[in-house]
Amino acid sequence: MTVTRARRHSPGNGQRTRWLLGVILFVQGFGSALTEALWSTSFGVAGLLRGAGLPRWTDLAVGALGAVLLAWAQAVRGAERRARA
């Protein structure tokens, strides 16, 4: 006999996605901008954006989007903790 557990919808799935995407965009955006400014070389997002003909400030926009996602994830985490307390 097999025992199955009922799956409950976990609000953490979207939360994990926000954390992951936020970290990736933050590192790629600001890291690419910093690397290009210091060593005049492009990698990751910066390389793709330069190849598409977009200006340098788009790297910072990608990093800022990552920072917004991280702030949102942190705010949701705080609200979930307060709700459990």
N, C-alpha and C positions, 0 to 999 in steps of 0.2 A: 504494500500500500504506500502510495506517495502522498506526502503532505505538501500542499501548496500554500503559500502565503498570499493574502490579498495585497495587491500593490496600492498604496495610497499615493495620491499626487503629492509630490514633494516640491515645495517652492524653491528648493535648493538647486534644481536643475538649471533654471534660468540664471540663478545667482552664480553658479560655476561658470557659465558661459560669459557673463559680464566680467568676472575676474580674469578669465583666460584671455578674452579678446582685449580687455583693457590693458593687461600687461604686455601683450604682443604689440599692440598699437603704440603704447607708451615707449617701449624700448626701441621698436623699429623707427618710429617718428623722430624722437629726440636723439636716439643713438645715431641714426643716419645723418641728421643735421649736424651733430657734433663731429662725427667722423669726416664729413665733407668739409666742414669749416677748418678743422685742425690739420687734416692730411690730404685734402683735395682729392678724395676718392669717394666713390659712391658704392653703397652696398644695399641689399635688401630693398626696402621701400624707396629709398632715395634713387637707387639705380633705375628702378621701374618708372618712377615719376620723371626723372631726367630723360629717360628714353621716350616717354610720352610727350615730352616738350613742356612740361609744367614747371613753374617757377620754384625757386628754392624754399619759399615760405610754406609751400604745401607740406613739407616734412614736419614743420612745426604744427601745422593744422592737424596732421595725423597724430602726432604726439599729444596735442591738446585733447583730441577726441578720446585717446586712450586714458588721459587723466580724468576726463569727465566720466567715462565708464567706471573707472576705479572709484571715484568719489560716489557715484550712484550705488555701486556694489557695497561700499562701506556704509552708506546711509541705510540701505536695506538691511544689512547685517545688524546694525544698531537697533533698528526698529523691531527686527525679529527677536533680538535678545530682550528688549524691553517688554515685548508681548509675552514672552515665556516667563518673565520674572513676576 
